[in-house]
Amino acid sequence: NATDCGEEILLYGDTEKVVIGAVLSIIILMTIAGNGLVIISVCIVKKLRQPSNYLVVSLAAADLSVAFAVMPFVTITDLVGGEWLFGKVFCNVFIAMDVMCCTASIMTLCIISVDRYLGITRPLTYPVRQNGKLMAKMVFIVWLLSASITLPPLFGWAQNVTVERVCLISQDFGYTVYSTGVAFYIPMAVMLVMYSRIYKAAKVSAEKHRFMNFPKHYEEEGVYCLEASSRAHHSSRRTKAAEECATLSKLLRQDRKNISIFKREQKAARTLGIIVGAFTFCWLPFFLMSTARPFICGIRCSCMPLRLERTLLWLGYTNSLINPLIYAFFNRDLRTTFWNLLRCRYRNINRRLSAASMHEALKATER
């Protein structure tokens, strides 16, 4: 059971086809729903329309493009055993869409990691520069680089493998190294460096917090201090008590500020760690195989087990499903908006979110 190119053909029974089709259809629909909700949420909720979320929208758009323009054709190809049914011309178009959308998703994750790192390590200067124009430029560069990887096979540098019933990205050695390096290995290296630096910053902050945090009785003493100051009758005692109270109050305010920074760094490290972990788990096996394939099989065909190729490819695609789930889990406003949209409660959603934020701020002040 092989094509003219020597690739294996997978033969499925009717039951297997139904199960595979159902599973892949669920992945596609959930990817569309999750990323669609992200885009709609940022568009309709004023609080979410901040420059840093432009990158999140770009990521959702890339993942949504994977679900609409790539996954359905891969699903059909898998259901017929791995044979390409859509012709040689569309094969080149499909590979270009696949490479561009997946690369845009990966590169946007990379830029998000840099954005989060700068936001944590330069809290005073970076937010000033983090405006809409800068984010728009970053998004444009991401999509431009992603498109540049798709161009060589279309303009003759490295021809895709488009023999009868086979559609395979170019296996040219130079192009393989270039495309996998730009699309995956360099972004992964940047993401790992950014995560390690944020993790170190959070660790240092945790150590400072452990040694500098004020015990609870300090706050009680602050209340007592104010009461004692108000009861003091002698002017010199009253002045001394007021000075002590002012000093303690200043220290307590600084401590609360340190706690806020500490919590922000901890959350950033945790969120980025899960993003990097999910990204690496989903895409690393596929790109290791893709890099090794031409050196093992040559440039004309793939000699890898077809079942392995398809499994690793879909593992990579599931990253487009996981991304919106991660952001919804760690972003309370996004999570609340998701829940309201799913329950069709989108009227006055901005007012409800503002009220919830004010309530949280009051609770934080009380603490």
N, C-alpha and C positions, 0 to 999 in steps of 0.2 A: 504493500500500500504506500505508494510514493508518487510525488509529482515529477515532472521532467527535470526539475532542479534537484531532485533527490531528497526533498523534504518529506518527512513522515506525515501521513494523514491519520487523523484520529477518528475512529468509528464509534459512534454513540448509538445506543438503543433509544427507543421512544421515551422511556421513563427518564433516562439520563438527560436527554435533551430538554424535557420539561423542567427537571430540577435545575439544570444549568441556566436555562432561559429565565426561570423565576428568580434565581439568586442574582443574576447579572442585571435583570430588570429592576429589582429592588435597589441595588447599588446605584443604578442610574437615576431612579426617581428620587431617592434620598439625597443624592448629590445635588440634583436640580433644586429640590425643596430647600435644603440647608443653605446653599449659596444664594438662592433667590431671596430667602428671608433676610440674609445679611445685607444685600443690596437695598431691598425695600426698607429695612429698618433704618439704615443710614440716611436714606432719602427723605423719610417722613418724620424722623425724630430730630429736632433741632439740636438737642444735647449731643447727639452722635455725629453731627456735621462738623467735626474738628479735623484739622489737617492730617493728624496721624492716622485717622480712619480712612483717608484716601487710599492708603496702601492696603488696608483691609478690603476695601471695595475692589481694588485692582486684583487682589488675590482671589476674591469671590468670582469676579468676572472671568479670570483665567480658568478657575475650576469649573465654572458653569459652562464655559466653552468646551472644556474636555468632555463634560457630560452630554452636551448637545451635538458636537461636531465629530467626536472621536469614538466614544464608547458604543453608540449604536452599531457602527460598522464593524467594530471589533467583536461585538456580541454575535452578529450574524455570521461573521467569519468563523468564530468558535463553534457555533451550532452546526455548521456544515463540515466540521472536522479540521479546520485550519486553512481551507482553500479560499483564495481571494476571488470574488465573483464580480467585481465592479470595473474591471478593465485596467489597461496600462496607464491611460491618461489620468484617470481619477486616482490611481495608486499614488502618483506623484503629488497630487493635490492633497490627498489624505495624509501622506507622510509629512508634508509641510505643515498642515493644521495640527497634527499630533505633536510634532516637535516644538512648534511655536507655542502652543497652549500649555504644554507640560513644562517647558522651559520658563515661560512667563510665571507660572505658579511657583516654581522652585526659586527663581531669582527674586520674586516678590517676598518670599519667606526670608531670603537672605537680607534684603533691604530692611524688612521689619525688624530683624535682629539687630542691625546697626542702629536703626532709629530708637529702639528700646534702650540700647546700651548708652547712646548719647543722652537720652532723656534722664537716665539714672546718674551717670557720671558727671554731667554738666547741667544740673537742674536750673542754674541761673541764666546761662547764656544760650543754651540750645533751644528752649521753648520760644525765645524771641525770633530765632532764625527759622523755626519750624512753621513756616507759613504755607498757604495754599500753593503759591508759585513753586516753592522748593519741592513739595510733595508731587506736584504735577510733573515737574521735570524728572523726578526719580521714576515715576510711573512711565513716562515717555521713553526714558533710557532703557528701562527693563524690557518693554515691548520691542524697542528697536534692536537690542541685542538678541532677543529671542527670535526675531524675524531674520537676523543676519545668519543664524545657524541653519535656517531652512533654505537659504539662497544657493549655496554651492551645487547641490544636486539638480536644481532647476536650471542652472546656467552652465552645466557641463563639467564642473571640476570633478565631481564624484557622482557617478550615475547610480540611481537606486536600482535594486534588483527587481525587474518587472517582467520576468519570464512568465509563461503560461500558468495562471492560477497561483502565482506567488507574488507577494508584495512585501518587499523587505528594504529597509533603509540601507543606503550605500555602505558597503563593507570596506571601502578604501581605508588603508591603514592611517594615512594622515588625517583624513576627515573624521575617522572614528576617534582619534586622540583629541582633535580639536573640539568636536561636538560634545563628547562626554566630559571633557575638561571644563569647557565654558558652561555647559548646561547643568553639571552636577558637582564635579569634584571641587572646583573653586568656590561655588556658593556654599557647599557643605563645610569646607575648611573655614570660611569666614564665619559661618553660623557657630561652629564649634569654638572658635576663638572668642566671639562675642559672648557666648554663654559662659565660657570659663571665666571671663573677666567680670561679668555680672555676678556670677557665683562667688568669686573672690571678694567683690565689693560687699555683697550681702553677708558674707562670713565675717569680714572685718567689722561691719556695722553691728552684727550680732554680738561680737565680742565687746565692742564699746557699750552696747545697750546693756549687756549683762553686768558690766562693772559700774556704769554711770546711772542706771535707772534708780529713781528714788523709791524707797519703801513707802508703803501706804500711809504709815504714821506721819510721814513728812507732810502729806496733804492735810491730815488732821491737825498737825501742829500749825499749819498755815491758817486754818480756820480759827484755832485757839488764839493764834498771834493777833489776828484782826480783832477778836473779841477783847483780848487783853489791852490792845492799843486803845480801843474805844473807852475802856474802863479806867485807863490811867489818868490821874488827876494832875500829877506834877509835870510841868512842861518839859523838863529834861528827860524824864522817864518816857513821856509820850513821844518825844522826838526820837529817842533811841529805839523804842518799840516800832515806830513807823519805819525807821531805816531797816531794821531787821526784817520786818514784814515785806518791804519792797524788795530786799535782796532775795528772800525765800520765794516770793512770787515770781521774780524774774527767772530763778533757777527752775521752778516748776514749769513755767511756760516753755523754757528751753528744752526741758525733759520731754514735754508733750510733743514738741516739734521733732525731737530726735526719734521718738517712738513712731511718729507718722512717717518719717523718712525710712526708718527701719522696716516698717510694714510694707511700704511701697517697693523697696529693694527686694524683700523676701518674695512678694507676689510676682515681681518681674522675673526673678530667677526661677521660680517654680513654673510660671507660664511658659517662658522661653525654653526651659528644660524639657517640658512635655512636647512643645512644638518641634524642637530639634530631635528629640527621641523618636517621635512618630514619623517625621520626615526621613530620618536615617533608616528606621526599620522598614518603611515602605519602599524606598527607592534604591538603597544601597545594593541589595541582591541583584536587581535588574541591571544596574549600571556596571557592576562587576562582570556579569555575564556578557553584556553588550561590548564592553571593552576587550574582553578576552576572545570573543567569538571570531573575528577576522584572523587573529593570530593562530587560532586552533583550526578553523575550518577553511580559511582562504577567503578571497574577496567575491567569489561568484555565488555562494550559497551559504546556508546555515546548516551545520551538522549537529546542532544542539537538540536534545529531546524536545519535541514540540510541546508536550504537556508541561515541561518545565518552563519553556519560554512563555507560554500563555499564562501560567500561574504567576510568574514573577511580574509579568506586564500588568496583570490585574491587581497585584499587590501594590504596585506603584500608583495605579489609578485610584485606589481606595484612599490615598492621601488627600485627594480632592474632596472626598466625603468626610474625612476626619477633621480637616481644617476648620470648617464652620462650627463643628461640635465643640472643639477646644475653645474657640473664642466665645461661644455662647456660655460655656461653663464658667469661664473666668471673668467675664464682663457682665456685671449685674444688670446694667442698663440694656445691653443687647439681649440678655436672657429674658428680662421682663418684657421687652418689646416682642421677642419671639412668641412668648406665651400669650400675649394680648392679641397678636396677629392670628395665631392658630385658633384662638377662641372668638375671632372676628370682633374684638373689642378695640378697634383702632380709632374710634371717636374720642376726642379729648385726651389722646395718649400723651401728648406733650405736657398737659396740665397735671396728669397723674404722676408722670415721672418727676416733674419739678417738685410736686408735693412730697413724693417719696424721698427725694434728695434732701429737701429741707428737713424732713423728719430725721433722716440719718445724721445730718449736720448737728441738729439739736441734741441728739443722743450722744454724739461724739463730744460736744461741748460739756454736757453733764458729766461724762466720764472724766 
